[in-house]
Amino acid sequence: MTRWWSGEELAAEAERLVPGSVSKISATACIFKAENLVQVLSALRDNPATNFAHLSNLCGVDQWDRFEVVYHLQSLEMNQIACAKVEVQDREEPSVPSVVSIWQGAWIQESETYDLFGIRFEGHPNLQRILLWDGYPGYPLRKDFLSMPGGLQPGLNEFAGTSAKPEPPVRPVE
Amino acid sequence: MSEIVQSEPFVMNIGPQHPSTHGVFRVKATVDGEQVVDAEMVIGYLHRSMEKLAEERTYTQNIPFTDRTDYLSSMSNNLGYCLAVEKLAGIDVPPRGQAIRVIMAELQRLASHCMGAGAFANDTGAWQTPIMWFMREREKILDIFELTSGARLTCNYMRIGGVAFEIPEDFEEQVRALIGPMRETIADGEGLLSGNEIFLVRARNVAVIPPELAINASLSGPMLRGSGIAWDIRKADPYCGYEQYDFEIPIGYQGDAYDRFIVRLEEMRQSLRIIEQALDGLPGGPHSTEVPLSLRPPAGEAYARIESPRGELGYYLVSDEGPSPYRFHIRPPSLINLSVLKEMTVGGSIADAIVALGSIDIVVGEIDR
């Protein structure tokens, strides 16, 4: 069975390798500071106790007040997986360091995250939109993309102004 | 003719509408004569923004979306998503539901590898005969899916907490009836191709991926195992009771297109073994647990992954206690396996680039989502 590292375990190991690199700890993940993200992740890859040579997953999450970039680090030899995160507060020009220098597999996932969230990855060799076209207005996976007035949600309800009904329920699926 | 013919690089588009790209996908290849000097992939033609759509729908309403990502293995995609929701909400699946899920996932792997191996044979120039043999067997599996779920490709059969319906009465008989012919077809396909001189010239030492690159580039599935790394999530992190079944992980040893093809064929044999064992020990009892219609998992996050026919298929879900996921992310194995296309094709000829692309076994619906 795969050993799933908790946030505390990963934070303890990361603090031992790169002191002062941990920003916050949650139950499932360890949140690192952006300034030494590359240093700590490459130390976690090369450290024999962690050996996270395989980057399983990389994605972004919009938490309204901040963006999270989530990394699932995996060791095939030792059969273990851990979740690392980095947070960025700036909504106008969000930017985190790229980890392509550590794992080549990150480049396409970072490109996708840039495309859909608008998070810039500093040091990425070829950061451009891959799923949407250049000049596409906005970044669709941000929570404020296509936000409707009056608490309407795109998808389940009609767009504002197209319906004669005054106030359709926001979530009729309850 | 003593004069040397001068050539200069030029850009050639392979696709987006081309049989060898297996979907709406374009390779911007820079070629110098017959040699590929650069290859850039252009994706996004099939982008439907499923991750955004899923944030507005309930957990159960999202299951049909997962059918439409990797449309050649909808059962596996249903399973990966349902496992992620179950992990998030702490739901257990009864043993019968788990066994049915395993049978369906392995049938789906057979169907998908039939398509993958057959299409790869087509790409190498074994025109139509192997793919027709494999398609004939795949058809029987799709008939069983239709019998069980009502649909052939977009099955929408798994549910959170189990499966949608009980299996029909003649299900077991029909599944057992296809195992023998499927074994014969795999042997026929292997006999026709694996020792064939033309096939060996086309596939051996083409698109070689060294094991270090395979790990560093996050590859998974037959792409990783073809390079000699015995990594299978069914063994490493068993889900749905895979630890009860006896099967092996086939690996290649050169990391070329040929090894990936052989790994797929051998995986089909192992899938048949798993199906036989699961049918023999199919437990009784309910096929799923009761789950509230508007499921509201506790706030948190969950990452669940399965071994889909194409590799590590992961679903990352974030819940804010609402009826729909706050964040719904798919880790698409096809997209990440495709990211080494440049390393696989540069230096080879254009014809080898087609073989390299075929050996990845991409599904564009999953790449673009």
HADDOCK unambig.tbl for C-alpha pairs under 7 A between the chains (distance, minus, plus):
assign (segid A and resid 1 and name CA) (segid B and resid 236 and name CA) 5.70 0.50 0.50
assign (segid A and resid 1 and name CA) (segid B and resid 237 and name CA) 4.76 0.50 0.50
assign (segid A and resid 1 and name CA) (segid B and resid 238 and name CA) 6.68 0.50 0.50
assign (segid A and resid 2 and name CA) (segid B and resid 236 and name CA) 6.11 0.50 0.50
assign (segid A and resid 2 and name CA) (segid B and resid 237 and name CA) 5.03 0.50 0.50
assign (segid A and resid 53 and name CA) (segid B and resid 215 and name CA) 6.66 0.50 0.50
assign (segid A and resid 53 and name CA) (segid B and resid 216 and name CA) 6.44 0.50 0.50
assign (segid A and resid 54 and name CA) (segid B and resid 215 and name CA) 5.52 0.50 0.50
assign (segid A and resid 54 and name CA) (segid B and resid 216 and name CA) 5.95 0.50 0.50
assign (segid A and resid 54 and name CA) (segid B and resid 218 and name CA) 5.44 0.50 0.50
assign (segid A and resid 55 and name CA) (segid B and resid 218 and name CA) 5.60 0.50 0.50
assign (segid A and resid 56 and name CA) (segid B and resid 218 and name CA) 6.19 0.50 0.50
assign (segid A and resid 57 and name CA) (segid B and resid 331 and name CA) 6.23 0.50 0.50
assign (segid A and resid 61 and name CA) (segid B and resid 327 and name CA) 6.69 0.50 0.50
assign (segid A and resid 76 and name CA) (segid B and resid 231 and name CA) 6.92 0.50 0.50
assign (segid A and resid 79 and name CA) (segid B and resid 236 and name CA) 6.70 0.50 0.50
assign (segid A and resid 103 and name CA) (segid B and resid 216 and name CA) 5.22 0.50 0.50
assign (segid A and resid 103 and name CA) (segid B and resid 217 and name CA) 6.23 0.50 0.50
assign (segid A and resid 104 and name CA) (segid B and resid 216 and name CA) 5.66 0.50 0.50
assign (segid A and resid 104 and name CA) (segid B and resid 217 and name CA) 4.70 0.50 0.50
assign (segid A and resid 105 and name CA) (segid B and resid 216 and name CA) 6.21 0.50 0.50
assign (segid A and resid 105 and name CA) (segid B and resid 217 and name CA) 3.67 0.50 0.50
assign (segid A and resid 105 and name CA) (segid B and resid 218 and name CA) 4.85 0.50 0.50
assign (segid A and resid 105 and name CA) (segid B and resid 336 and name CA) 6.82 0.50 0.50
assign (segid A and resid 108 and name CA) (segid B and resid 336 and name CA) 6.93 0.50 0.50
assign (segid A and resid 108 and name CA) (segid B and resid 339 and name CA) 6.44 0.50 0.50
assign (segid A and resid 130 and name CA) (segid B and resid 43 and name CA) 6.33 0.50 0.50
assign (segid A and resid 130 and name CA) (segid B and resid 44 and name CA) 6.48 0.50 0.50
assign (segid A and resid 131 and name CA) (segid B and resid 43 and name CA) 6.00 0.50 0.50
assign (segid A and resid 131 and name CA) (segid B and resid 44 and name CA) 3.96 0.50 0.50
assign (segid A and resid 131 and name CA) (segid B and resid 47 and name CA) 6.43 0.50 0.50
assign (segid A and resid 131 and name CA) (segid B and resid 368 and name CA) 6.60 0.50 0.50
assign (segid A and resid 132 and name CA) (segid B and resid 44 and name CA) 6.20 0.50 0.50
assign (segid A and resid 141 and name CA) (segid B and resid 52 and name CA) 5.81 0.50 0.50
assign (segid A and resid 155 and name CA) (segid B and resid 53 and name CA) 6.99 0.50 0.50
assign (segid A and resid 155 and name CA) (segid B and resid 56 and name CA) 6.38 0.50 0.50
assign (segid A and resid 156 and name CA) (segid B and resid 56 and name CA) 6.83 0.50 0.50
assign (segid A and resid 174 and name CA) (segid B and resid 294 and name CA) 5.85 0.50 0.50
